[in-house]
């Protein structure tokens, strides 16, 4: 019993050192036996040769210097075999030097010094490989499991390792965590081996095949650091979903996925007043225009989760309407869902949708938003973004809709392009209607959303899949980004805050260089920017800004009760003059008179410069495209 306690108190690394010194002794003895067994005259090799102390001391110092004892037998790898090979060769030289200084190598054949490193490799390497094989097979059969290093020893890491141990696909070999107090601890028998900064060294020592990031609540800046470390190691890596996705039921902690650009540019979860949001929507009838698009479909999902009485979706794309209908009917079987295939600019379609659902809240997300394309499609931009908004808004007033929310854009601030100018006029219209109506007209303005249809993220992804090049307009161009769920949550929060006539601007955080976005997407695809995938700068397109703006100086933004939502003071505009101009715009749309529509934009949006559009539609520009 006392002997067993004594063995248990011995540090594992000390036991390994004792083992290796015994193996050094046996390797030296076996090498001499092999050498003298081939000699013509028999010679009995002593078990304890006179030179043995020099051999043990010299070899022990070299083994320690090569870092062999920083690894664990449980994770023995080819890196350990290389260290043993190196230690044997260097040790042989050190032994030769020591024996030469002591006895001029008297009684030590030169061939022993040459054969000894090979013998030492066998005596030290074979026990390590046998031990690793035995440990690995304790996890069951079913094919070789991938050895994974888990980044993060918190609750998510513990849950992930517990799940991995139930399977045979992955073998967790260690944790890395920046909490130094966890060093040496074990979670489900898996040791915490070091901090994230030591990832490269430890990954080699434990022969990891993959890195798993189990830190769902870290910020995007922290995730960027972790991903950079993973990329420097050169191993494939995956992550558990973000905490927000888990809370909202879109994923589970143990559902591994590739690191997406949203994980790097997404921001901390937004704190919302869900009581106010739920009160404003629960049990109510809701209409979402453009409900099959990126923003519209996410709005549909979120209002459905909030327990609306009925949801009507007006969408002009047959496939998008089919897709959102299938999804919502499967996830919310008790929801009264009413799909309407139609165009918001078609007054009959709007009347049908309003009469069908009698909505209390309308979210107008239908719009054309592709800046370069709309530079050449002025008529459609005005028809869909301005006149269709007027059609839906007037129908909302007639049907006594309580709340009308216009989804706008930061490009409506000092617009230099057709898209921004058309959305700015739509904002003006809603502000004008709000003054003379019982319907609460609320405008919500925000920037780019990651991975929305037609945005830069899916374009870059497609270009990377084709092998490049990835096209960026300018090396210094920046844009504001937020995730689609975050944008929709803040839209719902702004709708709950609004009293009517407001323009709310969402806090978009810090702008992101599009060049950085392209580089990160290339790296996440396992490639190197400008080495495997080229980045080509094509120049700013007509109507495109180098920097987007969130605030107009004349709107004197003020804070609201929510830290992420700012309130813009409306710029007054007579409703009569605007409606008269829009009547003329309808006539111009019917005639396809783009010159008259150009004058409309210039009249009501002084910041808009039509010169950029003239460049876009000129024959020279078309030929250059």
ABEGO torsion letter per residue (X at the ends): XAAAAAAAABBAAAAAAAAAAAAAAAAAAAAAAAAAAABABBBBBBABBAAAAAAAAAAAAAAAAAGAAABBAAABBAAAAAAAAAAAAAAAAAAAAAAAAAAGGBGBBAAAAAAAAAAAAAAAAAAAAAAAAAAAAAAEBGEBBBBBBBBEABAAAAAAAAAAAABAABBBAEBBBABAAABGBBBGGBBBAEBAAAAAAAAAAAGBABBBBBBAABBAAAAAAAAAAAAAAGBBBBBBBBAAAAAAGABBAABBBBBBAAAAABBBBBBBBAAAAAAAABGBBBBBBGAABAAAAAAAAAAAAAGBABBBBBBABAAAAAAAAAAAAAABAABBBBBBBBBAABAAAAAAAAAAAGBABBBBABBBABAAAAAABAAAAAAAAAAAAAAAAAAAAAAGBABBBBBBBAAABGBABAAAAAAAAAAAAAAAAAAABABBBBBBBBBBBBGBBGBAAAAAAAAAAAGOBBBBABAABBBBBBBAAAAAAAAAAAAAABAEGBBBBBBAEBBBBAAAAAAAAAAAAGBBBGAABBBBBAEBBBGBBABBBABBAAAGBBBBABAABBBBBBBBBBAAAAAAAAAAAAAAAAAGBAAAAAAAAAAABAABBAAAAAAAABAAAAAAX
